[in-house]
């Protein structure tokens, strides 16, 4: 659950990044203090991944909130929003899965996170 304290720790900086240590930027061969092109590309790729993960997290939270709102309103199938978002990432649990098994399935959660982190490369190769 996102608490106020956690939200404060995740507060975004003006540069669009979280209050996390940034990537170390290398310097050019002349020592002029400028980041090397490779370091700049790495930093840019990391920023793109972070932005994508934030976007995917926002989509999942929005789906969860929509499902809770639908359940409160008495909708016949309030989980349709969460199910659609999980299906988008091939993350639906098997039909015969049990709640304890899903809760213990860290591998499934990591697979979804890894897939989301790889999306920039997939988008780039499709273009």
C-alpha positions in Angstrom: 0.0 0.0 0.0 1.3 3.4 -0.9 1.4 5.4 2.4 2.1 9.1 2.7 5.6 8.3 4.1 6.4 6.1 1.1 5.0 8.6 -1.3 7.2 11.3 0.2 10.3 9.0 -0.2 9.3 8.4 -3.8 8.7 12.1 -4.5 9.9 13.0 -8.0 12.6 15.5 -8.5 12.2 18.3 -11.1 14.3 16.3 -13.5 11.7 13.6 -13.7 13.7 11.0 -11.7 13.0 9.6 -8.3 15.2 10.6 -5.3 17.5 7.7 -6.1 21.2 7.8 -6.7 21.7 8.6 -10.4 24.0 6.7 -12.7 27.7 7.6 -12.4 28.7 9.5 -15.5 32.1 8.9 -16.9 34.5 11.5 -18.1 36.1 12.0 -21.5 39.7 11.1 -22.2 40.9 14.7 -21.8 39.5 14.9 -18.2 37.5 18.1 -19.0 34.8 17.0 -16.6 32.2 16.3 -19.4 30.3 13.0 -19.4 31.4 10.6 -22.0 29.0 9.8 -24.8 28.6 6.2 -23.6 27.8 7.4 -20.1 25.2 9.8 -21.4 23.6 7.1 -23.5 23.5 4.8 -20.5 22.0 7.5 -18.3 19.4 8.2 -21.0 18.5 4.5 -21.3 18.1 4.2 -17.6 15.9 7.3 -17.5 13.7 5.8 -20.3 13.4 2.5 -18.4 12.5 4.3 -15.2 9.9 6.4 -17.0 8.4 3.3 -18.6 8.3 1.4 -15.2 6.5 4.4 -13.7 4.0 4.4 -16.5 3.4 0.7 -16.2 3.0 1.1 -12.4 0.5 3.9 -12.9 -1.5 1.8 -15.3 -1.7 -1.1 -12.8 -2.6 1.2 -9.9 -5.3 2.8 -12.1 -6.7 -0.6 -13.0 -6.7 -1.6 -9.3 -8.5 1.6 -8.3 -11.1 1.2 -11.1 -11.7 -2.4 -9.9 -12.3 -1.2 -6.3 -14.6 1.5 -7.5 -16.5 -1.0 -9.7 -16.8 -3.4 -6.8 -18.2 -0.6 -4.5 -20.7 0.3 -7.3 -21.9 -3.3 -7.4 -20.5 -4.1 -10.9 -21.0 -7.7 -12.0 -17.3 -8.2 -12.9 -15.2 -5.6 -11.0 -11.9 -7.3 -11.7 -12.2 -6.8 -15.5 -9.8 -3.8 -15.3 -7.1 -5.6 -13.4 -7.5 -8.7 -15.5 -7.1 -6.7 -18.7 -3.9 -5.1 -17.4 -2.4 -8.4 -16.3 -3.4 -10.0 -19.7 -1.6 -7.1 -21.5 1.6 -8.3 -19.8 0.8 -12.1 -20.1 0.6 -12.0 -16.3 -2.7 -13.7 -15.6 -2.3 -16.7 -13.2 -3.3 -20.1 -14.4 -7.0 -21.0 -14.0 -6.1 -23.7 -11.3 -3.9 -21.4 -9.3 -4.5 -20.9 -5.6 -4.2 -17.7 -3.7 -1.3 -18.9 -1.5 0.5 -20.1 -4.6 0.0 -16.7 -6.4 1.2 -14.8 -3.3 4.3 -16.9 -3.1 5.1 -16.7 -6.8 7.9 -14.1 -6.7 9.1 -15.6 -10.0 6.0 -14.4 -11.8 6.2 -10.9 -10.4 9.9 -10.7 -11.4 9.1 -12.0 -14.9 6.5 -9.2 -15.3 9.0 -6.6 -14.0 11.7 -7.9 -16.3 9.4 -7.7 -19.3 8.4 -4.1 -18.5 12.1 -3.2 -18.2 12.8 -4.7 -21.7 10.0 -2.8 -23.4 12.2 0.2 -24.5 14.3 -2.3 -26.5 11.2 -4.0 -27.9 9.7 -0.6 -29.0 13.0 0.5 -30.5 13.5 -2.7 -32.5 9.9 -2.5 -33.8 10.4 1.1 -35.1 
